[in-house]
């Protein structure tokens, strides 16, 4: 399992880099990396903006390998451009069979939710897997190699469109985690979510 943490967003509504906000004794990016390390991911990457010194400095502080940083030269094109950068990236370890697309603003998802999602994907290894809470599908999205390879040449402009094009290959993993429906976009969101999340 390869992990793609999307960290090239501008965080314009937050007013400061989301990934650097405090979370559970570290930063949001530190927490996300720690979560996926605990799930025994074979390789974890972070997609960044070029010359983003604050994020690079935090990744250095965390001891995150430079060789696992993917740079999106045109982050203004949106989230899907970062996903496609990851699909084209030549640094993936051989032997990976699936990839997880992780949003940089979902540190509030329970580790048990992610563990169950990974186990679910192991049982549906040829399918695209998405968590679903009360009928609403969300992230992270798990892709088998076949779908991950399609990202390189798709005519889709967004992940939503790409998933719609591959709807027949998607299976939904029911979860009870209400965090799936929460957005972390503004200072008010951050204050509200951290007030309800133990350990933050």
N, C-alpha and C positions, 0 to 999 in steps of 0.2 A: 504494500500500500504506500503510494506516494501522496503527500499532503501539499496542497497549494493554499497558503494563507494570503489573502488579497490585502495588500497594504499600500496601494498606490493612490488611494483616494485623497481628495483635497480636504476632507473634513470641514467643508465651508460652513455648514450649519452649526457645527460644534464650536467653531472659532479657535480650535487648537487640534493638534493631531490626536485622533481618537486612540490610536494604538499606544500612545504614551501616557494615557490616563492611568492613575493608580487602580490596581485590582488585585485583591487577595495576596497582599504582601509583595507584589511586583507590579508590572504594568500589564495592560491588556495584551500586548504582543507577547510578553513573557508568560502570561497565563495560558494563552492559546498554544504556544510552543510546548509548555509543560503538559497540557492536557493530551496532546497528540503523542508526546514522548511516552506518557503513561499507557497509551494504547498500543505501544510497540510499532508505531509507523516505521517503515523501512527507511524513508527519506522525507524530511520536512523542508519545504522551501517557503520563502517569503517573496512576493512580488512587490517591488518598491519603485518609487520614482528615482530617476537618475539624480545624483547629487543631493539626495535628501539627507542632509547631515544629522538632523535630530534622530531619524529612524535608524540610520547607519550607526550612530553613536550608541543607541540603546541596544541594537543587535550585537555590537562589539562588547558592551558591558555584560550582556547575557552569555557571551561566549558562543554566539550563533555563527557557524562557519560562513565565511564569505563565499565559498564555492557553492553554497545553497541559496544564494540571493539572485533572484531574477529581476532584471531591470526592464521596465516598460518605457520605451523612449517617447511614447505618445499617450500618457495617462489621461489626457483631456478627452480622449476618444471613449472613455468610460470603462466600466468594470469588465465588459466582455473582451476588450482589447488586452487586459491583463491575463485573462484566462487563455486567450490565444497565444500570447507570449509564452505562457507556461507550456502550452501544447507543442510549440516549436522549439522550446529550449532543449539543447543537446546534452544537458548535464544529468539527465535522469539515470539512475542506476539500472543496469540491465536486470531483467527478471521481474520487474514490477508488473503486476497484473491489474491493478486498479488505482484510481486517483480520487482524492477527496478535495472538493472545492470549498474552502472555508472562508466565510466572510470575516472581515476584521472587526465587526461590531456585534459579535454574539458570544462574549465571554460568559454571559449569564446562563448559557445552556448547561445543564447538569452533565457531569462526566458520565453518569450512568446512562443518560440519553444517548450520548455518543457511542458508548460501549455497546449498547443494544443495537444501534444503527449499523455499526461495523459487523456485529454478529449476524444481523439480518442480511447484509450484503454478502457475507460469506455463504449464506444459503441460497442467494440469488446472484451468483457471481457473474452471470452473463447479462444482467439487467442494469439499467440505471436506477439507482435507489434514492428516494427522497423521504425525509421524515414528514409525517402528516399529523397535525393536531386539530381535532374537531373539524375535519374535512378540508383543512387548509394546508397545502404543501409548502415546504420551506427549505431551508438550508441547514446543514451542509448537504451537497449533492455528491453522490458517489458514482463514478463512471468506470465501467470496464474498459479494457484496452481498446476494443473496437470503437466505442463511442468517443474515447479520448482522442484517437487518431482522426476521427471525423472533424474535430475542432479545427484542424489545420486548414481545411479547404472549404468549410461550410460557407454558404452565402447568408447565413443568419447574422443579424446585427446585434442581437442580445442573447443572453443565456435563456431567457424565457422563450424566445422564438426557437432557439436550438432544441430546447426540451419539447416544445410543441411539435416540431418536426419529427421527433423521436418518441412520440407519445406511446406508441405500441411497445416500446422497449422499457417503459418506466414501471416500476413497482413501488408502491407507497408503504412505508413502514409506520404504523400507528404509534404515536408517542403520547405520553400524558404531560409532557413538559410545556407549561404555558409560555415559557420563554421563547418558544418558536414564533410566537406572534408579536413579540416585542421588538421595537426599533430603538436603536441607540444612535440618534442623529443629533440631538441638541443637548445643551447643558441640563435642561429640565428632565430629559429622558435619563441622562446619566444619574442625576440626583434621585429620581424616582426608582430606578432599577437597583441602584446600590443600597437604597434604604430597605429594599425587600430581599437582598441577597446576603446571606450570612457569610462572614469572612472578608467582605469588601470594606 
